[in-house]
């Protein structure tokens, strides 16, 4: 099981992830970013790309799909918050959208 | 633009939709149901089925995809809450999961 990232590690990681925010929900910190699209179909396509990334890494985010936007939330439930793996997954999610 | 369903119409509709709840968020009522699955892949497959249904009807829900569960939320933003179309979409979503 991964260890929680320290606050310093998270702050350092966020320098490479300027679009991501840290929010605490249900007592655990999460990395959250919203991606915008022109319609529902494009949003759902991105959801599937993030889903493929998740399956490849056996680490799964929460994904909110709506008309024109997708919100991705990465955290590690077992660790109780954000781990270095979550920071890496956020970076890979950015690459999908690039 | 569809009219909002009356409270009576919503109550009547919910009799056929026992798994759905009405919740008010951002000042608008929504129909919400959570569907459970055995893993992430099955959850994402269901998200795509709901997405196809949405595209066919040109009416789009909010879909939250997580490991082992999908939450679907139907409402009509322009009408400002739940319309008869939303009640129909909820029923069709149930059929996808049946």
N, CA and C atoms of all chains as a GROMACS GRO file, in nm:
protein
  588
    1UNK      N    1   0.084  -0.120   0.000
    1UNK     CA    2   0.000   0.000   0.000
    1UNK      C    3   0.088   0.125   0.000
    2UNK      N    4   0.051   0.218  -0.084
    2UNK     CA    5   0.129   0.341  -0.094
    2UNK      C    6   0.112   0.426   0.031
    3UNK      N    7   0.217   0.500   0.062
    3UNK     CA    8   0.212   0.598   0.172
    3UNK      C    9   0.154   0.728   0.121
    4UNK      N   10   0.091   0.801   0.212
    4UNK     CA   11   0.047   0.936   0.178
    4UNK      C   12   0.166   1.023   0.141
    5UNK      N   13   0.147   1.108   0.042
    5UNK     CA   14   0.248   1.209   0.012
    5UNK      C   15   0.248   1.312   0.125
    6UNK      N   16   0.364   1.368   0.155
    6UNK     CA   17   0.372   1.475   0.253
    6UNK      C   18   0.318   1.604   0.190
    7UNK      N   19   0.284   1.700   0.273
    7UNK     CA   20   0.238   1.828   0.219
    7UNK      C   21   0.343   1.890   0.127
    8UNK      N   22   0.469   1.872   0.164
    8UNK     CA   23   0.577   1.928   0.081
    8UNK      C   24   0.581   1.859  -0.055
    9UNK      N   25   0.566   1.726  -0.054
    9UNK     CA   26   0.565   1.652  -0.181
    9UNK      C   27   0.446   1.695  -0.268
   10UNK      N   28   0.330   1.717  -0.204
   10UNK     CA   29   0.213   1.760  -0.281
   10UNK      C   30   0.237   1.898  -0.340
   11UNK      N   31   0.289   1.989  -0.259
   11UNK     CA   32   0.316   2.125  -0.308
   11UNK      C   33   0.414   2.123  -0.424
   12UNK      N   34   0.516   2.039  -0.409
   12UNK     CA   35   0.616   2.025  -0.515
   12UNK      C   36   0.550   1.969  -0.641
   13UNK      N   37   0.469   1.865  -0.623
   13UNK     CA   38   0.401   1.802  -0.737
   13UNK      C   39   0.309   1.898  -0.809
   14UNK      N   40   0.239   1.982  -0.733
   14UNK     CA   41   0.142   2.073  -0.793
   14UNK      C   42   0.207   2.177  -0.884
   15UNK      N   43   0.337   2.200  -0.863
   15UNK     CA   44   0.407   2.295  -0.952
   15UNK      C   45   0.403   2.247  -1.096
   16UNK      N   46   0.403   2.113  -1.113
   16UNK     CA   47   0.394   2.055  -1.248
   16UNK      C   48   0.248   2.033  -1.290
   17UNK      N   49   0.156   2.060  -1.200
   17UNK     CA   50   0.014   2.032  -1.225
   17UNK      C   51  -0.070   2.157  -1.195
   18UNK      N   52  -0.044   2.264  -1.270
   18UNK     CA   53  -0.104   2.392  -1.232
   18UNK      C   54  -0.257   2.395  -1.239
   19UNK      N   55  -0.317   2.304  -1.317
   19UNK     CA   56  -0.464   2.304  -1.332
   19UNK      C   57  -0.534   2.224  -1.223
   20UNK      N   58  -0.457   2.154  -1.140
   20UNK     CA   59  -0.518   2.067  -1.039
   20UNK      C   60  -0.532   2.138  -0.906
   21UNK      N   61  -0.641   2.108  -0.839
   21UNK     CA   62  -0.664   2.162  -0.705
   21UNK      C   63  -0.668   2.048  -0.605
   22UNK      N   64  -0.633   2.078  -0.484
   22UNK     CA   65  -0.647   1.982  -0.374
   22UNK      C   66  -0.772   2.018  -0.296
   23UNK      N   67  -0.862   1.922  -0.282
   23UNK     CA   68  -0.980   1.946  -0.201
   23UNK      C   69  -0.997   1.829  -0.104
   24UNK      N   70  -1.042   1.861   0.016
   24UNK     CA   71  -1.063   1.756   0.116
   24UNK      C   72  -1.211   1.719   0.116
   25UNK      N   73  -1.239   1.590   0.093
   25UNK     CA   74  -1.377   1.541   0.095
   25UNK      C   75  -1.379   1.413   0.176
   26UNK      N   76  -1.480   1.398   0.259
   26UNK     CA   77  -1.490   1.279   0.344
   26UNK      C   78  -1.361   1.255   0.422
   27UNK      N   79  -1.297   1.363   0.462
   27UNK     CA   80  -1.177   1.351   0.545
   27UNK      C   81  -1.050   1.315   0.472
   28UNK      N   82  -1.058   1.308   0.336
   28UNK     CA   83  -0.938   1.272   0.259
   28UNK      C   84  -0.911   1.377   0.153
   29UNK      N   85  -0.784   1.411   0.135
   29UNK     CA   86  -0.749   1.504   0.028
   29UNK      C   87  -0.755   1.434  -0.107
   30UNK      N   88  -0.799   1.508  -0.208
   30UNK     CA   89  -0.805   1.457  -0.345
   30UNK      C   90  -0.745   1.560  -0.440
   31UNK      N   91  -0.690   1.512  -0.550
   31UNK     CA   92  -0.649   1.599  -0.661
   31UNK      C   93  -0.766   1.607  -0.758
   32UNK      N   94  -0.808   1.729  -0.793
   32UNK     CA   95  -0.927   1.748  -0.877
   32UNK      C   96  -0.896   1.844  -0.992
   33UNK      N   97  -0.936   1.803  -1.111
   33UNK     CA   98  -0.928   1.895  -1.226
   33UNK      C   99  -1.049   1.878  -1.316
   34UNK      N  100  -1.097   1.990  -1.369
   34UNK     CA  101  -1.206   1.986  -1.466
   34UNK      C  102  -1.150   2.011  -1.606
   35UNK      N  103  -1.195   1.929  -1.700
   35UNK     CA  104  -1.156   1.942  -1.841
   35UNK      C  105  -1.279   1.982  -1.921
   36UNK      N  106  -1.264   2.078  -2.013
   36UNK     CA  107  -1.378   2.127  -2.091
   36UNK      C  108  -1.377   2.069  -2.232
   37UNK      N  109  -1.497   2.046  -2.284
   37UNK     CA  110  -1.513   1.993  -2.420
   37UNK      C  111  -1.628   2.064  -2.490
   38UNK      N  112  -1.642   2.036  -2.622
   38UNK     CA  113  -1.744   2.107  -2.699
   38UNK      C  114  -1.882   2.043  -2.694
   39UNK      N  115  -1.888   1.920  -2.644
   39UNK     CA  116  -2.017   1.851  -2.640
   39UNK      C  117  -2.008   1.730  -2.546
   40UNK      N  118  -2.114   1.654  -2.541
   40UNK     CA  119  -2.117   1.537  -2.452
   40UNK      C  120  -2.029   1.425  -2.504
   41UNK      N  121  -2.035   1.403  -2.635
   41UNK     CA  122  -1.961   1.292  -2.695
   41UNK      C  123  -1.811   1.305  -2.669
   42UNK      N  124  -1.758   1.425  -2.689
   42UNK     CA  125  -1.615   1.446  -2.663
   42UNK      C  126  -1.581   1.427  -2.516
   43UNK      N  127  -1.672   1.471  -2.430
   43UNK     CA  128  -1.650   1.452  -2.286
   43UNK      C  129  -1.645   1.303  -2.254
   44UNK      N  130  -1.740   1.227  -2.307
   44UNK     CA  131  -1.744   1.082  -2.279
   44UNK      C  132  -1.623   1.011  -2.337
   45UNK      N  133  -1.576   1.057  -2.454
   45UNK     CA  134  -1.453   0.999  -2.510
   45UNK      C  135  -1.336   1.017  -2.414
   46UNK      N  136  -1.325   1.134  -2.355
   46UNK     CA  137  -1.217   1.160  -2.261
   46UNK      C  138  -1.233   1.072  -2.136
   47UNK      N  139  -1.354   1.059  -2.089
   47UNK     CA  140  -1.380   0.970  -1.975
   47UNK      C  141  -1.326   0.830  -2.004
   48UNK      N  142  -1.350   0.783  -2.127
   48UNK     CA  143  -1.300   0.649  -2.163
   48UNK      C  144  -1.148   0.643  -2.171
   49UNK      N  145  -1.086   0.752  -2.216
   49UNK     CA  146  -0.940   0.756  -2.219
   49UNK      C  147  -0.884   0.749  -2.077
   50UNK      N  148  -0.947   0.825  -1.987
   50UNK     CA  149  -0.902   0.822  -1.847
   50UNK      C  150  -0.928   0.683  -1.789
   51UNK      N  151  -1.039   0.622  -1.828
   51UNK     CA  152  -1.070   0.487  -1.781
   51UNK      C  153  -0.966   0.386  -1.827
   52UNK      N  154  -0.922   0.397  -1.952
   52UNK     CA  155  -0.817   0.307  -2.003
   52UNK      C  156  -0.687   0.325  -1.924
   53UNK      N  157  -0.652   0.452  -1.900
   53UNK     CA  158  -0.533   0.483  -1.820
   53UNK      C  159  -0.544   0.420  -1.681
   54UNK      N  160  -0.662   0.429  -1.623
   54UNK     CA  161  -0.685   0.374  -1.489
   54UNK      C  162  -0.668   0.222  -1.489
   55UNK      N  163  -0.726   0.157  -1.592
   55UNK     CA  164  -0.717   0.010  -1.598
   55UNK      C  165  -0.572  -0.034  -1.618
   56UNK      N  166  -0.499   0.041  -1.702
   56UNK     CA  167  -0.359   0.006  -1.728
   56UNK      C  168  -0.275   0.014  -1.600
   57UNK      N  169  -0.314   0.106  -1.512
   57UNK     CA  170  -0.236   0.128  -1.390
   57UNK      C  171  -0.298   0.065  -1.267
   58UNK      N  172  -0.412   0.000  -1.287
   58UNK     CA  173  -0.487  -0.058  -1.176
   58UNK      C  174  -0.503   0.040  -1.060
   59UNK      N  175  -0.533   0.164  -1.096
   59UNK     CA  176  -0.560   0.269  -0.997
   59UNK      C  177  -0.671   0.354  -1.059
   60UNK      N  178  -0.779   0.372  -0.985
   60UNK     CA  179  -0.903   0.422  -1.046
   60UNK      C  180  -0.951   0.550  -0.982
   61UNK      N  181  -0.976   0.650  -1.065
   61UNK     CA  182  -1.025   0.779  -1.014
   61UNK      C  183  -1.177   0.780  -1.007
   62UNK      N  184  -1.228   0.890  -0.958
   62UNK     CA  185  -1.370   0.921  -0.975
   62UNK      C  186  -1.377   1.015  -1.095
   63UNK      N  187  -1.470   0.988  -1.187
   63UNK     CA  188  -1.483   1.067  -1.309
   63UNK      C  189  -1.628   1.114  -1.322
   64UNK      N  190  -1.646   1.244  -1.329
   64UNK     CA  191  -1.780   1.300  -1.348
   64UNK      C  192  -1.792   1.346  -1.492
   65UNK      N  193  -1.883   1.284  -1.567
   65UNK     CA  194  -1.904   1.317  -1.708
   65UNK      C  195  -2.032   1.398  -1.722
   66UNK      N  196  -2.023   1.513  -1.787
   66UNK     CA  197  -2.139   1.598  -1.811
   66UNK      C  198  -2.129   1.651  -1.953
   67UNK      N  199  -2.233   1.720  -2.000
   67UNK     CA  200  -2.228   1.784  -2.132
   67UNK      C  201  -2.114   1.887  -2.128
   68UNK      N  202  -2.010   1.864  -2.209
   68UNK     CA  203  -1.905   1.963  -2.223
   68UNK      C  204  -1.799   1.967  -2.115
   69UNK      N  205  -1.809   1.878  -2.016
   69UNK     CA  206  -1.700   1.876  -1.918
   69UNK      C  207  -1.685   1.743  -1.846
   70UNK      N  208  -1.561   1.719  -1.806
   70UNK     CA  209  -1.527   1.599  -1.729
   70UNK      C  210  -1.444   1.644  -1.609
   71UNK      N  211  -1.483   1.600  -1.492
   71UNK     CA  212  -1.407   1.627  -1.371
   71UNK      C  213  -1.342   1.497  -1.325
   72UNK      N  214  -1.211   1.503  -1.304
   72UNK     CA  215  -1.136   1.383  -1.263
   72UNK      C  216  -1.082   1.405  -1.122
   73UNK      N  217  -1.100   1.306  -1.038
   73UNK     CA  218  -1.054   1.316  -0.898
   73UNK      C  219  -0.967   1.194  -0.866
   74UNK      N  220  -0.842   1.222  -0.831
   74UNK     CA  221  -0.748   1.114  -0.795
   74UNK      C  222  -0.716   1.119  -0.647
   75UNK      N  223  -0.729   1.005  -0.581
   75UNK     CA  224  -0.682   0.987  -0.445
   75UNK      C  225  -0.672   0.839  -0.418
   76UNK      N  226  -0.613   0.803  -0.306
   76UNK     CA  227  -0.595   0.662  -0.271
   76UNK      C  228  -0.672   0.634  -0.144
   77UNK      N  229  -0.782   0.562  -0.161
   77UNK     CA  230  -0.873   0.541  -0.049
   77UNK      C  231  -0.802   0.468   0.066
   78UNK      N  232  -0.724   0.364   0.031
   78UNK     CA  233  -0.658   0.286   0.136
   78UNK      C  234  -0.554   0.366   0.212
   79UNK      N  235  -0.483   0.452   0.138
   79UNK     CA  236  -0.382   0.534   0.205
   79UNK      C  237  -0.448   0.649   0.281
   80UNK      N  238  -0.569   0.686   0.237
   80UNK     CA  239  -0.641   0.792   0.307
   80UNK      C  240  -0.616   0.932   0.253
   81UNK      N  241  -0.574   0.939   0.126
   81UNK     CA  242  -0.552   1.071   0.067
   81UNK      C  243  -0.468   1.062  -0.059
   82UNK      N  244  -0.383   1.160  -0.079
   82UNK     CA  245  -0.302   1.170  -0.202
   82UNK      C  246  -0.167   1.103  -0.183
   83UNK      N  247  -0.132   1.013  -0.276
   83UNK     CA  248   0.000   0.948  -0.275
   83UNK      C  249   0.079   0.996  -0.398
   84UNK      N  250   0.205   0.954  -0.405
   84UNK     CA  251   0.285   0.992  -0.523
   84UNK      C  252   0.223   0.932  -0.649
   85UNK      N  253   0.159   0.815  -0.636
   85UNK     CA  254   0.092   0.755  -0.753
   85UNK      C  255  -0.018   0.847  -0.805
   86UNK      N  256  -0.091   0.913  -0.715
   86UNK     CA  257  -0.198   1.003  -0.758
   86UNK      C  258  -0.141   1.123  -0.834
   87UNK      N  259  -0.029   1.174  -0.785
   87UNK     CA  260   0.036   1.286  -0.855
   87UNK      C  261   0.079   1.243  -0.995
   88UNK      N  262   0.130   1.120  -1.006
   88UNK     CA  263   0.169   1.068  -1.137
   88UNK      C  264   0.048   1.049  -1.229
   89UNK      N  265  -0.060   0.998  -1.173
   89UNK     CA  266  -0.180   0.976  -1.254
   89UNK      C  267  -0.237   1.110  -1.303
   90UNK      N  268  -0.232   1.212  -1.217
   90UNK     CA  269  -0.280   1.344  -1.259
   90UNK      C  270  -0.198   1.394  -1.376
   91UNK      N  271  -0.066   1.375  -1.369
   91UNK     CA  272   0.021   1.419  -1.479
   91UNK      C  273  -0.013   1.344  -1.607
   92UNK      N  274  -0.037   1.213  -1.596
   92UNK     CA  275  -0.072   1.134  -1.715
   92UNK      C  276  -0.209   1.174  -1.769
   93UNK      N  277  -0.300   1.214  -1.681
   93UNK     CA  278  -0.432   1.260  -1.727
   93UNK      C  279  -0.416   1.388  -1.808
   94UNK      N  280  -0.329   1.477  -1.761
   94UNK     CA  281  -0.301   1.600  -1.837
   94UNK      C  282  -0.249   1.568  -1.976
   95UNK      N  283  -0.163   1.464  -1.985
   95UNK     CA  284  -0.107   1.429  -2.115
   95UNK      C  285  -0.216   1.381  -2.212
   96UNK      N  286  -0.317   1.311  -2.159
   96UNK     CA  287  -0.428   1.266  -2.245
   96UNK      C  288  -0.500   1.383  -2.308
   97UNK      N  289  -0.508   1.493  -2.231
   97UNK     CA  290  -0.583   1.610  -2.276
   97UNK      C  291  -0.498   1.705  -2.359
   98UNK      N  292  -0.368   1.678  -2.362
   98UNK     CA  293  -0.278   1.775  -2.427
   98UNK      C  294  -0.291   1.772  -2.579
   99UNK      N  295  -3.892   2.416  -2.494
   99UNK     CA  296  -3.838   2.381  -2.361
   99UNK      C  297  -3.944   2.311  -2.277
  100UNK      N  298  -3.905   2.202  -2.215
  100UNK     CA  299  -4.000   2.128  -2.131
  100UNK      C  300  -4.035   2.206  -2.006
  101UNK      N  301  -4.157   2.185  -1.962
  101UNK     CA  302  -4.201   2.242  -1.834
  101UNK      C  303  -4.155   2.153  -1.720
  102UNK      N  304  -4.136   2.214  -1.605
  102UNK     CA  305  -4.109   2.135  -1.485
  102UNK      C  306  -4.228   2.043  -1.455
  103UNK      N  307  -4.197   1.922  -1.409
  103UNK     CA  308  -4.302   1.834  -1.360
  103UNK      C  309  -4.355   1.890  -1.228
  104UNK      N  310  -4.483   1.872  -1.203
  104UNK     CA  311  -4.538   1.913  -1.072
  104UNK      C  312  -4.493   1.813  -0.966
  105UNK      N  313  -4.504   1.853  -0.840
  105UNK     CA  314  -4.469   1.760  -0.732
  105UNK      C  315  -4.551   1.632  -0.742
  106UNK      N  316  -4.677   1.648  -0.782
  106UNK     CA  317  -4.764   1.531  -0.793
  106UNK      C  318  -4.716   1.438  -0.905
  107UNK      N  319  -4.677   1.498  -1.016
  107UNK     CA  320  -4.625   1.416  -1.127
  107UNK      C  321  -4.496   1.344  -1.087
  108UNK      N  322  -4.412   1.413  -1.011
  108UNK     CA  323  -4.287   1.349  -0.966
  108UNK      C  324  -4.318   1.233  -0.872
  109UNK      N  325  -4.408   1.258  -0.776
  109UNK     CA  326  -4.445   1.151  -0.682
  109UNK      C  327  -4.503   1.031  -0.755
  110UNK      N  328  -4.588   1.060  -0.853
  110UNK     CA  329  -4.649   0.953  -0.931
  110UNK      C  330  -4.541   0.877  -1.009
  111UNK      N  331  -4.449   0.951  -1.071
  111UNK     CA  332  -4.342   0.890  -1.149
  111UNK      C  333  -4.250   0.804  -1.063
  112UNK      N  334  -4.223   0.849  -0.941
  112UNK     CA  335  -4.130   0.776  -0.853
  112UNK      C  336  -4.185   0.640  -0.812
  113UNK      N  337  -4.317   0.623  -0.822
  113UNK     CA  338  -4.375   0.490  -0.790
  113UNK      C  339  -4.321   0.384  -0.885
  114UNK      N  340  -4.290   0.426  -1.008
  114UNK     CA  341  -4.232   0.333  -1.107
  114UNK      C  342  -4.080   0.334  -1.100
  115UNK      N  343  -4.023   0.418  -1.016
  115UNK     CA  344  -3.877   0.435  -1.009
  115UNK      C  345  -3.830   0.424  -0.863
  116UNK      N  346  -3.853   0.307  -0.802
  116UNK     CA  347  -3.832   0.296  -0.657
  116UNK      C  348  -3.687   0.318  -0.613
  117UNK      N  349  -3.593   0.301  -0.705
  117UNK     CA  350  -3.451   0.315  -0.667
  117UNK      C  351  -3.402   0.458  -0.679
  118UNK      N  352  -3.484   0.545  -0.733
  118UNK     CA  353  -3.440   0.682  -0.757
  118UNK      C  354  -3.480   0.773  -0.642
  119UNK      N  355  -3.391   0.867  -0.613
  119UNK     CA  356  -3.419   0.967  -0.511
  119UNK      C  357  -3.422   1.105  -0.575
  120UNK      N  358  -3.495   1.193  -0.513
  120UNK     CA  359  -3.495   1.333  -0.556
  120UNK      C  360  -3.406   1.411  -0.459
  121UNK      N  361  -3.310   1.482  -0.514
  121UNK     CA  362  -3.225   1.566  -0.428
  121UNK      C  363  -3.215   1.704  -0.492
  122UNK      N  364  -3.215   1.805  -0.408
  122UNK     CA  365  -3.204   1.942  -0.458
  122UNK      C  366  -3.058   1.986  -0.448
  123UNK      N  367  -3.002   2.026  -0.562
  123UNK     CA  368  -2.864   2.073  -0.564
  123UNK      C  369  -2.861   2.199  -0.648
  124UNK      N  370  -2.786   2.298  -0.604
  124UNK     CA  371  -2.779   2.426  -0.676
  124UNK      C  372  -2.918   2.481  -0.706
  125UNK      N  373  -3.011   2.458  -0.614
  125UNK     CA  374  -3.144   2.515  -0.629
  125UNK      C  375  -3.237   2.442  -0.725
  126UNK      N  376  -3.190   2.327  -0.778
  126UNK     CA  377  -3.273   2.250  -0.873
  126UNK      C  378  -3.287   2.106  -0.826
  127UNK      N  379  -3.408   2.053  -0.837
  127UNK     CA  380  -3.426   1.912  -0.804
  127UNK      C  381  -3.368   1.823  -0.915
  128UNK      N  382  -3.310   1.710  -0.871
  128UNK     CA  383  -3.256   1.611  -0.965
  128UNK      C  384  -3.305   1.473  -0.926
  129UNK      N  385  -3.315   1.385  -1.022
  129UNK     CA  386  -3.337   1.242  -0.998
  129UNK      C  387  -3.202   1.174  -0.992
  130UNK      N  388  -3.176   1.099  -0.885
  130UNK     CA  389  -3.044   1.040  -0.864
  130UNK      C  390  -3.057   0.891  -0.830
  131UNK      N  391  -2.977   0.809  -0.898
  131UNK     CA  392  -2.968   0.668  -0.860
  131UNK      C  393  -2.826   0.619  -0.872
  132UNK      N  394  -2.787   0.532  -0.778
  132UNK     CA  395  -2.657   0.468  -0.784
  132UNK      C  396  -2.673   0.323  -0.829
  133UNK      N  397  -2.589   0.282  -0.924
  133UNK     CA  398  -2.587   0.145  -0.974
  133UNK      C  399  -2.456   0.080  -0.932
  134UNK      N  400  -2.462  -0.046  -0.885
  134UNK     CA  401  -2.341  -0.114  -0.837
  134UNK      C  402  -2.289  -0.215  -0.939
  135UNK      N  403  -2.158  -0.229  -0.943
  135UNK     CA  404  -2.094  -0.322  -1.035
  135UNK      C  405  -1.979  -0.393  -0.965
  136UNK      N  406  -1.922  -0.493  -1.034
  136UNK     CA  407  -1.817  -0.574  -0.970
  136UNK      C  408  -1.677  -0.517  -0.984
  137UNK      N  409  -1.663  -0.418  -1.072
  137UNK     CA  410  -1.530  -0.362  -1.094
  137UNK      C  411  -1.542  -0.230  -1.170
  138UNK      N  412  -1.429  -0.173  -1.206
  138UNK     CA  413  -1.430  -0.044  -1.276
  138UNK      C  414  -1.477  -0.060  -1.420
  139UNK      N  415  -1.430  -0.165  -1.484
  139UNK     CA  416  -1.461  -0.185  -1.626
  139UNK      C  417  -1.612  -0.196  -1.649
  140UNK      N  418  -1.679  -0.273  -1.565
  140UNK     CA  419  -1.824  -0.287  -1.578
  140UNK      C  420  -1.894  -0.154  -1.552
  141UNK      N  421  -1.843  -0.080  -1.456
  141UNK     CA  422  -1.902   0.051  -1.426
  141UNK      C  423  -1.888   0.142  -1.548
  142UNK      N  424  -1.769   0.144  -1.608
  142UNK     CA  425  -1.745   0.230  -1.724
  142UNK      C  426  -1.829   0.185  -1.844
  143UNK      N  427  -1.848   0.055  -1.859
  143UNK     CA  428  -1.936   0.006  -1.966
  143UNK      C  429  -2.077   0.062  -1.949
  144UNK      N  430  -2.124   0.063  -1.826
  144UNK     CA  431  -2.259   0.115  -1.801
  144UNK      C  432  -2.264   0.265  -1.830
  145UNK      N  433  -2.161   0.336  -1.789
  145UNK     CA  434  -2.153   0.480  -1.820
  145UNK      C  435  -2.169   0.504  -1.970
  146UNK      N  436  -2.104   0.419  -2.050
  146UNK     CA  437  -2.114   0.434  -2.195
  146UNK      C  438  -2.254   0.401  -2.247
  147UNK      N  439  -2.319   0.303  -2.185
  147UNK     CA  440  -2.457   0.272  -2.226
  147UNK      C  441  -2.548   0.390  -2.196
  148UNK      N  442  -2.531   0.450  -2.078
  148UNK     CA  443  -2.612   0.567  -2.042
  148UNK      C  444  -2.578   0.682  -2.137
  149UNK      N  445  -2.451   0.694  -2.173
  149UNK     CA  446  -2.410   0.798  -2.267
  149UNK      C  447  -2.475   0.780  -2.404
  150UNK      N  448  -2.483   0.656  -2.451
  150UNK     CA  449  -2.550   0.629  -2.580
  150UNK      C  450  -2.697   0.668  -2.571
  151UNK      N  451  -2.761   0.630  -2.462
  151UNK     CA  452  -2.902   0.665  -2.440
  151UNK      C  453  -2.919   0.817  -2.443
  152UNK      N  454  -2.828   0.886  -2.379
  152UNK     CA  455  -2.834   1.032  -2.374
  152UNK      C  456  -2.822   1.093  -2.513
  153UNK      N  457  -2.725   1.041  -2.591
  153UNK     CA  458  -2.704   1.094  -2.726
  153UNK      C  459  -2.826   1.068  -2.814
  154UNK      N  460  -2.883   0.948  -2.800
  154UNK     CA  461  -3.003   0.914  -2.880
  154UNK      C  462  -3.118   1.010  -2.851
  155UNK      N  463  -3.126   1.055  -2.726
  155UNK     CA  464  -3.238   1.139  -2.685
  155UNK      C  465  -3.204   1.287  -2.679
  156UNK      N  466  -3.079   1.318  -2.712
  156UNK     CA  467  -3.030   1.456  -2.701
  156UNK      C  468  -3.065   1.520  -2.566
  157UNK      N  469  -3.052   1.441  -2.463
  157UNK     CA  470  -3.075   1.488  -2.325
  157UNK      C  471  -2.968   1.419  -2.241
  158UNK      N  472  -2.892   1.499  -2.165
  158UNK     CA  473  -2.768   1.446  -2.109
  158UNK      C  474  -2.765   1.456  -1.958
  159UNK      N  475  -2.737   1.345  -1.893
  159UNK     CA  476  -2.730   1.345  -1.746
  159UNK      C  477  -2.589   1.380  -1.697
  160UNK      N  478  -2.575   1.387  -1.567
  160UNK     CA  479  -2.443   1.386  -1.505
  160UNK      C  480  -2.419   1.241  -1.462
  161UNK      N  481  -2.300   1.189  -1.494
  161UNK     CA  482  -2.268   1.049  -1.463
  161UNK      C  483  -2.138   1.045  -1.384
  162UNK      N  484  -2.142   0.986  -1.266
  162UNK     CA  485  -2.021   0.971  -1.184
  162UNK      C  486  -1.977   0.825  -1.192
  163UNK      N  487  -1.858   0.804  -1.248
  163UNK     CA  488  -1.803   0.669  -1.264
  163UNK      C  489  -1.695   0.647  -1.159
  164UNK      N  490  -1.707   0.540  -1.083
  164UNK     CA  491  -1.607   0.503  -0.982
  164UNK      C  492  -1.585   0.353  -0.990
  165UNK      N  493  -1.487   0.301  -0.918
  165UNK     CA  494  -1.466   0.157  -0.909
  165UNK      C  495  -1.593   0.095  -0.849
  166UNK      N  496  -1.663   0.014  -0.930
  166UNK     CA  497  -1.777  -0.063  -0.878
  166UNK      C  498  -1.907   0.012  -0.865
  167UNK      N  499  -1.910   0.138  -0.906
  167UNK     CA  500  -2.040   0.206  -0.903
  167UNK      C  501  -2.049   0.324  -1.001
  168UNK      N  502  -2.173   0.346  -1.042
  168UNK     CA  503  -2.205   0.458  -1.129
  168UNK      C  504  -2.325   0.530  -1.070
  169UNK      N  505  -2.314   0.661  -1.057
  169UNK     CA  506  -2.426   0.743  -1.011
  169UNK      C  507  -2.477   0.824  -1.129
  170UNK      N  508  -2.606   0.818  -1.153
  170UNK     CA  509  -2.666   0.890  -1.266
  170UNK      C  510  -2.761   0.996  -1.211
  171UNK      N  511  -2.750   1.116  -1.263
  171UNK     CA  512  -2.834   1.227  -1.218
  171UNK      C  513  -2.903   1.290  -1.338
  172UNK      N  514  -3.036   1.288  -1.339
  172UNK     CA  515  -3.114   1.347  -1.447
  172UNK      C  516  -3.188   1.470  -1.399
  173UNK      N  517  -3.173   1.578  -1.473
  173UNK     CA  518  -3.255   1.697  -1.454
  173UNK      C  519  -3.243   1.783  -1.579
  174UNK      N  520  -3.325   1.887  -1.586
  174UNK     CA  521  -3.324   1.973  -1.704
  174UNK      C  522  -3.284   2.113  -1.662
  175UNK      N  523  -3.164   2.150  -1.700
  175UNK     CA  524  -3.108   2.275  -1.652
  175UNK      C  525  -3.193   2.394  -1.695
  176UNK      N  526  -3.236   2.391  -1.822
  176UNK     CA  527  -3.314   2.505  -1.873
  176UNK      C  528  -3.448   2.519  -1.804
  177UNK      N  529  -3.511   2.405  -1.775
  177UNK     CA  530  -3.641   2.410  -1.706
  177UNK      C  531  -3.621   2.440  -1.558
  178UNK      N  532  -3.502   2.411  -1.505
  178UNK     CA  533  -3.474   2.441  -1.365
  178UNK      C  534  -3.508   2.328  -1.269
  179UNK      N  535  -3.512   2.205  -1.321
  179UNK     CA  536  -3.539   2.091  -1.231
  179UNK      C  537  -3.581   1.969  -1.310
  180UNK      N  538  -3.674   1.892  -1.253
  180UNK     CA  539  -3.715   1.764  -1.312
  180UNK      C  540  -3.836   1.784  -1.404
  181UNK      N  541  -3.824   1.733  -1.528
  181UNK     CA  542  -3.936   1.737  -1.623
  181UNK      C  543  -3.983   1.593  -1.648
  182UNK      N  544  -4.092   1.581  -1.724
  182UNK     CA  545  -4.140   1.446  -1.756
  182UNK      C  546  -4.034   1.371  -1.838
  183UNK      N  547  -3.957   1.443  -1.918
  183UNK     CA  548  -3.849   1.379  -1.995
  183UNK      C  549  -3.747   1.314  -1.901
  184UNK      N  550  -3.718   1.380  -1.789
  184UNK     CA  551  -3.622   1.323  -1.693
  184UNK      C  552  -3.675   1.195  -1.630
  185UNK      N  553  -3.805   1.195  -1.598
  185UNK     CA  554  -3.866   1.073  -1.543
  185UNK      C  555  -3.858   0.960  -1.646
  186UNK      N  556  -3.880   0.993  -1.772
  186UNK     CA  557  -3.870   0.891  -1.878
  186UNK      C  558  -3.726   0.841  -1.894
  187UNK      N  559  -3.630   0.932  -1.886
  187UNK     CA  560  -3.489   0.892  -1.900
  187UNK      C  561  -3.447   0.804  -1.782
  188UNK      N  562  -3.496   0.834  -1.663
  188UNK     CA  563  -3.464   0.750  -1.546
  188UNK      C  564  -3.517   0.609  -1.568
  189UNK      N  565  -3.639   0.599  -1.619
  189UNK     CA  566  -3.698   0.467  -1.645
  189UNK      C  567  -3.614   0.391  -1.749
  190UNK      N  568  -3.569   0.462  -1.853
  190UNK     CA  569  -3.488   0.397  -1.957
  190UNK      C  570  -3.351   0.357  -1.902
  191UNK      N  571  -3.299   0.436  -1.809
  191UNK     CA  572  -3.171   0.400  -1.746
  191UNK      C  573  -3.186   0.271  -1.666
  192UNK      N  574  -3.298   0.258  -1.596
  192UNK     CA  575  -3.326   0.134  -1.522
  192UNK      C  576  -3.327   0.014  -1.618
  193UNK      N  577  -3.386   0.034  -1.736
  193UNK     CA  578  -3.394  -0.078  -1.832
  193UNK      C  579  -3.255  -0.121  -1.878
  194UNK      N  580  -3.163  -0.027  -1.890
  194UNK     CA  581  -3.025  -0.061  -1.929
  194UNK      C  582  -2.961  -0.153  -1.826
  195UNK      N  583  -2.996  -0.132  -1.700
  195UNK     CA  584  -2.933  -0.207  -1.590
  195UNK      C  585  -3.008  -0.336  -1.561
  196UNK      N  586  -3.127  -0.355  -1.622
  196UNK     CA  587  -3.212  -0.469  -1.586
  196UNK      C  588  -3.153  -0.600  -1.639
   0.00000   0.00000   0.00000
